[in-house]
Amino acid sequence: MFVRLLYVLVLVATPLMGRAAEIKPAPTFPIKPVEIIVPYAVGGGVDMLARLIADQLGKLGQPVIVDNKPGAGSTVGTRIVAGKPKDGHSLLMMNDAYSLAPAIYKNLGYDPKKDLEAVINVAYAPMLVVVPANSRFKTFADIVNEGRKSGAKLSYGSCGAGTDPHLAGEMMNMEFKMQNVHVPYKGCGPAIVDVIGGQVDLGVVTISGALSHIAAGKLRALAITSAERSKAVPDVPTIAESGAPGFHLSQWQGMAVPAGTPENVKQDVYKTISAIMQTPAMTKRLEDLGYTTANEGPAAFQKIVNDDIDRFAALAKKIGLTAD
């Protein structure tokens, strides 16, 4: 009798257990140490965001390492991640320079539409036009007036050749008919250091990397690239307000994994990072850094990435943007 009852219970429970497994698959992230590769130098906005995420992710029981691999407009670090194991524990912290790079570099060493796969878009970030606190330029109009002069060669530092700040700087040149000369750096951090030190006349850098230096009185922000003013710097006018209606450019910032990573692993990475980003403390921190939060998952984020690859290719050709 007992054996028969046990047999019946097994028959009943088996499909239920199978159904439960479908509803709640075993978590696959993180189950071992996690590496987040940042393709920029320490101190910029992408690096800062990666470290905020790593700090919270590390509280889930596995070590999390942030490894900076700067160079060539983010392509060096990206190429490294493309060759990593396909288990979801090697992540690329990227921004939309990832989508711009194919338009301006001839030999990436990877296929941006095939060798990596998007997992989560976490935030959007505008850029600021900044000058040293003691600069003779007090307004964005001062930059424009000087930059338009015949023979004027103002220098502007960016976070790297082929990055959004580089793109924004060249868009500014085109919109305002300036001749400002681009000086690329291996990340926003080094660019900001040289702007503060006066090695370049101005910088076009991510808002997150610049805010603390503005608060400390080392930098002065003259304009912002977003369509609307930022709550973080409400007194800073947009470039659109400053004479270029319709001008706007904001970076997306997110994570990718090597192509071929199992779909269930990608979904677990997405769910884990999404939960971290949606905590009130993290949301508040992002707002304080000038970010607008985002939460697109693998499919939606991949579409954004691919659409921008096509869009930036056309835009780079139009304005003659190169990595030189």
Contacts in CASP RR format, 6 or more apart in sequence:
PFRMAT RR
TARGET T0000
AUTHOR 0000-0000-0000
METHOD contacts of the structure
MODEL  1
MFVRLLYVLVLVATPLMGRAAEIKPAPTFPIKPVEIIVPYAVGGGVDMLA
RLIADQLGKLGQPVIVDNKPGAGSTVGTRIVAGKPKDGHSLLMMNDAYSL
APAIYKNLGYDPKKDLEAVINVAYAPMLVVVPANSRFKTFADIVNEGRKS
GAKLSYGSCGAGTDPHLAGEMMNMEFKMQNVHVPYKGCGPAIVDVIGGQV
DLGVVTISGALSHIAAGKLRALAITSAERSKAVPDVPTIAESGAPGFHLS
QWQGMAVPAGTPENVKQDVYKTISAIMQTPAMTKRLEDLGYTTANEGPAA
FQKIVNDDIDRFAALAKKIGLTAD
25 264 0 8 1.000
27 268 0 8 1.000
28 88 0 8 1.000
28 262 0 8 1.000
28 264 0 8 1.000
28 265 0 8 1.000
28 268 0 8 1.000
29 88 0 8 1.000
29 89 0 8 1.000
29 265 0 8 1.000
29 268 0 8 1.000
29 269 0 8 1.000
29 272 0 8 1.000
30 57 0 8 1.000
30 58 0 8 1.000
30 60 0 8 1.000
30 61 0 8 1.000
30 62 0 8 1.000
30 64 0 8 1.000
30 89 0 8 1.000
30 272 0 8 1.000
31 62 0 8 1.000
31 89 0 8 1.000
32 62 0 8 1.000
32 87 0 8 1.000
32 89 0 8 1.000
33 62 0 8 1.000
33 63 0 8 1.000
33 64 0 8 1.000
33 65 0 8 1.000
33 89 0 8 1.000
34 54 0 8 1.000
34 57 0 8 1.000
34 58 0 8 1.000
34 62 0 8 1.000
34 63 0 8 1.000
34 64 0 8 1.000
34 65 0 8 1.000
34 89 0 8 1.000
34 90 0 8 1.000
34 91 0 8 1.000
35 64 0 8 1.000
35 65 0 8 1.000
35 67 0 8 1.000
35 84 0 8 1.000
35 89 0 8 1.000
35 90 0 8 1.000
35 91 0 8 1.000
36 50 0 8 1.000
36 53 0 8 1.000
36 54 0 8 1.000
36 64 0 8 1.000
36 65 0 8 1.000
36 66 0 8 1.000
36 67 0 8 1.000
36 91 0 8 1.000
36 92 0 8 1.000
36 93 0 8 1.000
36 255 0 8 1.000
37 67 0 8 1.000
37 68 0 8 1.000
37 69 0 8 1.000
37 77 0 8 1.000
37 80 0 8 1.000
37 81 0 8 1.000
37 90 0 8 1.000
37 91 0 8 1.000
37 92 0 8 1.000
37 93 0 8 1.000
38 46 0 8 1.000
38 47 0 8 1.000
38 50 0 8 1.000
38 66 0 8 1.000
38 67 0 8 1.000
38 68 0 8 1.000
38 69 0 8 1.000
38 70 0 8 1.000
38 77 0 8 1.000
38 93 0 8 1.000
39 46 0 8 1.000
39 69 0 8 1.000
39 70 0 8 1.000
39 71 0 8 1.000
39 73 0 8 1.000
39 74 0 8 1.000
39 75 0 8 1.000
39 76 0 8 1.000
39 77 0 8 1.000
39 78 0 8 1.000
39 92 0 8 1.000
39 93 0 8 1.000
39 94 0 8 1.000
40 46 0 8 1.000
40 47 0 8 1.000
40 68 0 8 1.000
40 70 0 8 1.000
40 71 0 8 1.000
40 74 0 8 1.000
40 159 0 8 1.000
40 186 0 8 1.000
40 187 0 8 1.000
40 188 0 8 1.000
41 47 0 8 1.000
41 68 0 8 1.000
41 70 0 8 1.000
41 185 0 8 1.000
41 186 0 8 1.000
41 187 0 8 1.000
41 189 0 8 1.000
41 190 0 8 1.000
42 68 0 8 1.000
42 189 0 8 1.000
43 187 0 8 1.000
43 188 0 8 1.000
43 189 0 8 1.000
43 209 0 8 1.000
44 159 0 8 1.000
44 187 0 8 1.000
44 188 0 8 1.000
44 189 0 8 1.000
44 192 0 8 1.000
44 205 0 8 1.000
44 206 0 8 1.000
44 208 0 8 1.000
44 209 0 8 1.000
45 125 0 8 1.000
45 188 0 8 1.000
45 206 0 8 1.000
45 208 0 8 1.000
45 209 0 8 1.000
45 253 0 8 1.000
45 289 0 8 1.000
46 93 0 8 1.000
46 94 0 8 1.000
46 95 0 8 1.000
46 188 0 8 1.000
46 206 0 8 1.000
46 253 0 8 1.000
47 66 0 8 1.000
47 68 0 8 1.000
47 93 0 8 1.000
47 187 0 8 1.000
47 189 0 8 1.000
48 208 0 8 1.000
48 209 0 8 1.000
48 289 0 8 1.000
49 93 0 8 1.000
49 122 0 8 1.000
49 123 0 8 1.000
49 208 0 8 1.000
49 253 0 8 1.000
49 289 0 8 1.000
49 291 0 8 1.000
50 66 0 8 1.000
50 93 0 8 1.000
51 66 0 8 1.000
52 282 0 8 1.000
52 285 0 8 1.000
53 93 0 8 1.000
53 122 0 8 1.000
53 273 0 8 1.000
53 276 0 8 1.000
53 277 0 8 1.000
54 64 0 8 1.000
54 65 0 8 1.000
54 66 0 8 1.000
55 64 0 8 1.000
56 276 0 8 1.000
56 279 0 8 1.000
56 282 0 8 1.000
57 64 0 8 1.000
57 272 0 8 1.000
57 273 0 8 1.000
57 276 0 8 1.000
58 64 0 8 1.000
60 272 0 8 1.000
66 93 0 8 1.000
69 76 0 8 1.000
69 77 0 8 1.000
69 80 0 8 1.000
70 76 0 8 1.000
70 77 0 8 1.000
70 186 0 8 1.000
70 187 0 8 1.000
71 77 0 8 1.000
71 160 0 8 1.000
71 186 0 8 1.000
72 105 0 8 1.000
72 161 0 8 1.000
72 323 0 8 1.000
73 97 0 8 1.000
73 101 0 8 1.000
73 105 0 8 1.000
73 160 0 8 1.000
73 161 0 8 1.000
73 162 0 8 1.000
73 163 0 8 1.000
73 184 0 8 1.000
73 323 0 8 1.000
74 94 0 8 1.000
74 95 0 8 1.000
74 97 0 8 1.000
74 98 0 8 1.000
74 101 0 8 1.000
74 162 0 8 1.000
74 163 0 8 1.000
75 101 0 8 1.000
75 105 0 8 1.000
75 108 0 8 1.000
75 109 0 8 1.000
75 110 0 8 1.000
77 92 0 8 1.000
78 92 0 8 1.000
78 94 0 8 1.000
78 98 0 8 1.000
78 101 0 8 1.000
78 108 0 8 1.000
78 110 0 8 1.000
78 112 0 8 1.000
78 116 0 8 1.000
79 108 0 8 1.000
79 109 0 8 1.000
79 110 0 8 1.000
81 90 0 8 1.000
81 91 0 8 1.000
81 92 0 8 1.000
81 116 0 8 1.000
81 256 0 8 1.000
81 257 0 8 1.000
81 258 0 8 1.000
82 109 0 8 1.000
82 110 0 8 1.000
82 115 0 8 1.000
82 116 0 8 1.000
82 258 0 8 1.000
82 259 0 8 1.000
83 115 0 8 1.000
83 258 0 8 1.000
84 90 0 8 1.000
84 258 0 8 1.000
85 258 0 8 1.000
86 257 0 8 1.000
86 258 0 8 1.000
86 259 0 8 1.000
86 260 0 8 1.000
86 261 0 8 1.000
86 262 0 8 1.000
87 261 0 8 1.000
87 265 0 8 1.000
88 257 0 8 1.000
88 258 0 8 1.000
88 261 0 8 1.000
88 265 0 8 1.000
88 266 0 8 1.000
88 269 0 8 1.000
90 257 0 8 1.000
90 258 0 8 1.000
91 119 0 8 1.000
91 255 0 8 1.000
91 256 0 8 1.000
91 257 0 8 1.000
91 269 0 8 1.000
92 98 0 8 1.000
92 116 0 8 1.000
92 255 0 8 1.000
92 256 0 8 1.000
92 257 0 8 1.000
93 253 0 8 1.000
93 254 0 8 1.000
93 255 0 8 1.000
94 253 0 8 1.000
94 254 0 8 1.000
94 255 0 8 1.000
94 256 0 8 1.000
95 125 0 8 1.000
95 163 0 8 1.000
95 164 0 8 1.000
95 251 0 8 1.000
95 252 0 8 1.000
95 253 0 8 1.000
95 254 0 8 1.000
96 164 0 8 1.000
96 251 0 8 1.000
96 252 0 8 1.000
96 253 0 8 1.000
96 305 0 8 1.000
96 308 0 8 1.000
96 312 0 8 1.000
97 159 0 8 1.000
97 160 0 8 1.000
97 162 0 8 1.000
97 163 0 8 1.000
97 164 0 8 1.000
97 251 0 8 1.000
98 112 0 8 1.000
98 256 0 8 1.000
98 305 0 8 1.000
99 112 0 8 1.000
99 305 0 8 1.000
99 306 0 8 1.000
99 308 0 8 1.000
99 309 0 8 1.000
99 311 0 8 1.000
99 312 0 8 1.000
100 162 0 8 1.000
100 163 0 8 1.000
100 164 0 8 1.000
100 167 0 8 1.000
100 308 0 8 1.000
100 312 0 8 1.000
100 316 0 8 1.000
101 108 0 8 1.000
101 112 0 8 1.000
101 162 0 8 1.000
102 108 0 8 1.000
102 112 0 8 1.000
102 309 0 8 1.000
102 312 0 8 1.000
102 313 0 8 1.000
103 309 0 8 1.000
103 312 0 8 1.000
103 313 0 8 1.000
103 315 0 8 1.000
103 316 0 8 1.000
103 317 0 8 1.000
103 321 0 8 1.000
104 161 0 8 1.000
104 162 0 8 1.000
104 316 0 8 1.000
104 321 0 8 1.000
104 322 0 8 1.000
104 323 0 8 1.000
105 162 0 8 1.000
105 323 0 8 1.000
110 116 0 8 1.000
112 305 0 8 1.000
112 309 0 8 1.000
113 306 0 8 1.000
113 309 0 8 1.000
114 259 0 8 1.000
115 258 0 8 1.000
115 259 0 8 1.000
116 256 0 8 1.000
116 257 0 8 1.000
116 258 0 8 1.000
116 259 0 8 1.000
117 256 0 8 1.000
117 257 0 8 1.000
117 258 0 8 1.000
117 259 0 8 1.000
117 260 0 8 1.000
117 261 0 8 1.000
117 266 0 8 1.000
117 298 0 8 1.000
117 302 0 8 1.000
118 254 0 8 1.000
118 255 0 8 1.000
118 256 0 8 1.000
118 297 0 8 1.000
118 298 0 8 1.000
118 301 0 8 1.000
118 302 0 8 1.000
118 304 0 8 1.000
118 305 0 8 1.000
119 254 0 8 1.000
119 255 0 8 1.000
119 256 0 8 1.000
119 257 0 8 1.000
119 266 0 8 1.000
119 269 0 8 1.000
119 270 0 8 1.000
119 273 0 8 1.000
119 297 0 8 1.000
119 298 0 8 1.000
119 301 0 8 1.000
120 254 0 8 1.000
120 255 0 8 1.000
120 269 0 8 1.000
120 270 0 8 1.000
120 273 0 8 1.000
120 274 0 8 1.000
120 277 0 8 1.000
120 295 0 8 1.000
120 296 0 8 1.000
120 297 0 8 1.000
120 298 0 8 1.000
120 301 0 8 1.000
121 252 0 8 1.000
121 253 0 8 1.000
121 254 0 8 1.000
121 294 0 8 1.000
121 295 0 8 1.000
121 296 0 8 1.000
121 297 0 8 1.000
121 300 0 8 1.000
121 301 0 8 1.000
121 304 0 8 1.000
122 253 0 8 1.000
122 254 0 8 1.000
122 255 0 8 1.000
122 273 0 8 1.000
122 277 0 8 1.000
122 293 0 8 1.000
122 294 0 8 1.000
122 295 0 8 1.000
123 252 0 8 1.000
123 253 0 8 1.000
123 254 0 8 1.000
123 277 0 8 1.000
123 286 0 8 1.000
123 291 0 8 1.000
123 292 0 8 1.000
123 293 0 8 1.000
123 294 0 8 1.000
124 250 0 8 1.000
124 251 0 8 1.000
124 252 0 8 1.000
124 253 0 8 1.000
124 291 0 8 1.000
124 292 0 8 1.000
124 294 0 8 1.000
125 206 0 8 1.000
125 207 0 8 1.000
125 208 0 8 1.000
125 250 0 8 1.000
125 251 0 8 1.000
125 253 0 8 1.000
125 289 0 8 1.000
125 290 0 8 1.000
125 291 0 8 1.000
125 292 0 8 1.000
126 207 0 8 1.000
126 224 0 8 1.000
126 225 0 8 1.000
126 226 0 8 1.000
126 230 0 8 1.000
126 249 0 8 1.000
126 250 0 8 1.000
126 251 0 8 1.000
126 290 0 8 1.000
127 164 0 8 1.000
127 165 0 8 1.000
127 168 0 8 1.000
127 204 0 8 1.000
127 205 0 8 1.000
127 206 0 8 1.000
127 207 0 8 1.000
127 224 0 8 1.000
127 225 0 8 1.000
127 249 0 8 1.000
127 250 0 8 1.000
127 251 0 8 1.000
128 204 0 8 1.000
128 205 0 8 1.000
128 206 0 8 1.000
128 207 0 8 1.000
128 210 0 8 1.000
128 221 0 8 1.000
128 222 0 8 1.000
128 223 0 8 1.000
128 224 0 8 1.000
128 225 0 8 1.000
128 233 0 8 1.000
128 236 0 8 1.000
129 140 0 8 1.000
129 143 0 8 1.000
129 172 0 8 1.000
129 202 0 8 1.000
129 203 0 8 1.000
129 204 0 8 1.000
129 221 0 8 1.000
129 222 0 8 1.000
129 223 0 8 1.000
129 224 0 8 1.000
129 225 0 8 1.000
129 239 0 8 1.000
130 192 0 8 1.000
130 195 0 8 1.000
130 202 0 8 1.000
130 203 0 8 1.000
130 204 0 8 1.000
130 205 0 8 1.000
130 210 0 8 1.000
130 213 0 8 1.000
130 214 0 8 1.000
130 219 0 8 1.000
130 220 0 8 1.000
130 221 0 8 1.000
130 222 0 8 1.000
131 137 0 8 1.000
131 143 0 8 1.000
131 195 0 8 1.000
131 201 0 8 1.000
131 202 0 8 1.000
131 203 0 8 1.000
131 219 0 8 1.000
131 220 0 8 1.000
131 222 0 8 1.000
132 195 0 8 1.000
132 196 0 8 1.000
132 197 0 8 1.000
132 198 0 8 1.000
132 218 0 8 1.000
132 219 0 8 1.000
132 220 0 8 1.000
133 196 0 8 1.000
133 217 0 8 1.000
133 218 0 8 1.000
133 219 0 8 1.000
133 220 0 8 1.000
135 201 0 8 1.000
135 202 0 8 1.000
135 220 0 8 1.000
136 142 0 8 1.000
137 143 0 8 1.000
137 146 0 8 1.000
137 201 0 8 1.000
137 202 0 8 1.000
137 222 0 8 1.000
138 220 0 8 1.000
138 222 0 8 1.000
139 222 0 8 1.000
140 222 0 8 1.000
140 223 0 8 1.000
140 237 0 8 1.000
140 239 0 8 1.000
140 242 0 8 1.000
141 242 0 8 1.000
142 222 0 8 1.000
143 154 0 8 1.000
143 178 0 8 1.000
143 202 0 8 1.000
143 222 0 8 1.000
144 176 0 8 1.000
144 178 0 8 1.000
144 242 0 8 1.000
146 152 0 8 1.000
146 154 0 8 1.000
147 154 0 8 1.000
147 176 0 8 1.000
147 178 0 8 1.000
147 179 0 8 1.000
147 180 0 8 1.000
148 176 0 8 1.000
148 177 0 8 1.000
148 178 0 8 1.000
148 179 0 8 1.000
151 179 0 8 1.000
152 178 0 8 1.000
152 179 0 8 1.000
153 179 0 8 1.000
153 180 0 8 1.000
153 181 0 8 1.000
154 178 0 8 1.000
154 179 0 8 1.000
154 180 0 8 1.000
154 181 0 8 1.000
154 201 0 8 1.000
154 202 0 8 1.000
155 180 0 8 1.000
155 181 0 8 1.000
155 182 0 8 1.000
155 183 0 8 1.000
155 200 0 8 1.000
155 201 0 8 1.000
155 202 0 8 1.000
156 169 0 8 1.000
156 180 0 8 1.000
156 181 0 8 1.000
156 182 0 8 1.000
156 183 0 8 1.000
156 200 0 8 1.000
156 201 0 8 1.000
156 202 0 8 1.000
156 203 0 8 1.000
156 204 0 8 1.000
157 165 0 8 1.000
157 182 0 8 1.000
157 183 0 8 1.000
157 184 0 8 1.000
157 185 0 8 1.000
157 191 0 8 1.000
157 194 0 8 1.000
157 195 0 8 1.000
157 200 0 8 1.000
157 202 0 8 1.000
157 203 0 8 1.000
157 204 0 8 1.000
157 205 0 8 1.000
158 165 0 8 1.000
158 166 0 8 1.000
158 168 0 8 1.000
158 169 0 8 1.000
158 182 0 8 1.000
158 183 0 8 1.000
158 184 0 8 1.000
158 185 0 8 1.000
158 191 0 8 1.000
158 203 0 8 1.000
158 204 0 8 1.000
158 205 0 8 1.000
159 165 0 8 1.000
159 166 0 8 1.000
159 185 0 8 1.000
159 187 0 8 1.000
159 188 0 8 1.000
159 189 0 8 1.000
159 191 0 8 1.000
159 205 0 8 1.000
159 206 0 8 1.000
160 166 0 8 1.000
160 184 0 8 1.000
160 185 0 8 1.000
160 186 0 8 1.000
160 187 0 8 1.000
160 191 0 8 1.000
161 182 0 8 1.000
161 184 0 8 1.000
161 323 0 8 1.000
161 324 0 8 1.000
162 184 0 8 1.000
162 321 0 8 1.000
162 323 0 8 1.000
163 184 0 8 1.000
163 187 0 8 1.000
164 206 0 8 1.000
164 249 0 8 1.000
164 251 0 8 1.000
165 188 0 8 1.000
165 191 0 8 1.000
165 203 0 8 1.000
165 204 0 8 1.000
165 205 0 8 1.000
165 206 0 8 1.000
166 182 0 8 1.000
166 184 0 8 1.000
166 204 0 8 1.000
166 321 0 8 1.000
167 249 0 8 1.000
167 312 0 8 1.000
167 315 0 8 1.000
167 316 0 8 1.000
167 321 0 8 1.000
168 204 0 8 1.000
168 225 0 8 1.000
168 249 0 8 1.000
169 180 0 8 1.000
169 182 0 8 1.000
169 204 0 8 1.000
170 182 0 8 1.000
170 319 0 8 1.000
170 320 0 8 1.000
170 321 0 8 1.000
171 247 0 8 1.000
171 249 0 8 1.000
171 319 0 8 1.000
172 178 0 8 1.000
172 180 0 8 1.000
172 204 0 8 1.000
172 239 0 8 1.000
172 244 0 8 1.000
173 179 0 8 1.000
173 180 0 8 1.000
174 319 0 8 1.000
175 239 0 8 1.000
175 243 0 8 1.000
175 244 0 8 1.000
175 247 0 8 1.000
176 243 0 8 1.000
176 244 0 8 1.000
180 201 0 8 1.000
180 202 0 8 1.000
183 191 0 8 1.000
183 194 0 8 1.000
183 200 0 8 1.000
185 191 0 8 1.000
185 194 0 8 1.000
188 205 0 8 1.000
188 206 0 8 1.000
188 209 0 8 1.000
188 210 0 8 1.000
189 205 0 8 1.000
189 209 0 8 1.000
191 200 0 8 1.000
191 203 0 8 1.000
191 205 0 8 1.000
192 203 0 8 1.000
192 205 0 8 1.000
192 209 0 8 1.000
192 210 0 8 1.000
192 213 0 8 1.000
192 219 0 8 1.000
194 200 0 8 1.000
195 202 0 8 1.000
195 203 0 8 1.000
195 205 0 8 1.000
195 219 0 8 1.000
196 213 0 8 1.000
196 218 0 8 1.000
196 219 0 8 1.000
202 222 0 8 1.000
204 225 0 8 1.000
206 251 0 8 1.000
207 224 0 8 1.000
207 230 0 8 1.000
207 232 0 8 1.000
207 233 0 8 1.000
207 289 0 8 1.000
207 290 0 8 1.000
207 291 0 8 1.000
208 289 0 8 1.000
208 290 0 8 1.000
208 291 0 8 1.000
209 289 0 8 1.000
210 219 0 8 1.000
210 221 0 8 1.000
211 232 0 8 1.000
211 233 0 8 1.000
211 288 0 8 1.000
211 289 0 8 1.000
211 290 0 8 1.000
213 219 0 8 1.000
214 220 0 8 1.000
214 221 0 8 1.000
214 233 0 8 1.000
221 233 0 8 1.000
221 236 0 8 1.000
222 236 0 8 1.000
223 236 0 8 1.000
223 237 0 8 1.000
223 238 0 8 1.000
223 239 0 8 1.000
223 242 0 8 1.000
224 230 0 8 1.000
224 233 0 8 1.000
224 236 0 8 1.000
224 237 0 8 1.000
224 238 0 8 1.000
224 239 0 8 1.000
225 238 0 8 1.000
225 239 0 8 1.000
225 247 0 8 1.000
225 248 0 8 1.000
225 249 0 8 1.000
225 250 0 8 1.000
226 238 0 8 1.000
226 248 0 8 1.000
226 249 0 8 1.000
226 250 0 8 1.000
227 238 0 8 1.000
227 240 0 8 1.000
227 246 0 8 1.000
227 248 0 8 1.000
227 250 0 8 1.000
228 238 0 8 1.000
229 236 0 8 1.000
229 237 0 8 1.000
229 238 0 8 1.000
230 236 0 8 1.000
230 290 0 8 1.000
231 287 0 8 1.000
231 290 0 8 1.000
232 287 0 8 1.000
232 288 0 8 1.000
232 289 0 8 1.000
232 290 0 8 1.000
233 290 0 8 1.000
238 247 0 8 1.000
238 248 0 8 1.000
239 247 0 8 1.000
239 248 0 8 1.000
240 246 0 8 1.000
240 247 0 8 1.000
240 248 0 8 1.000
250 292 0 8 1.000
252 294 0 8 1.000
252 304 0 8 1.000
252 308 0 8 1.000
253 291 0 8 1.000
254 301 0 8 1.000
255 269 0 8 1.000
255 273 0 8 1.000
256 305 0 8 1.000
257 265 0 8 1.000
257 266 0 8 1.000
257 269 0 8 1.000
263 298 0 8 1.000
266 298 0 8 1.000
267 298 0 8 1.000
270 297 0 8 1.000
270 298 0 8 1.000
274 295 0 8 1.000
274 297 0 8 1.000
276 282 0 8 1.000
277 283 0 8 1.000
277 286 0 8 1.000
277 293 0 8 1.000
277 295 0 8 1.000
278 293 0 8 1.000
278 295 0 8 1.000
283 293 0 8 1.000
286 292 0 8 1.000
286 293 0 8 1.000
287 293 0 8 1.000
296 304 0 8 1.000
315 321 0 8 1.000
316 322 0 8 1.000
END
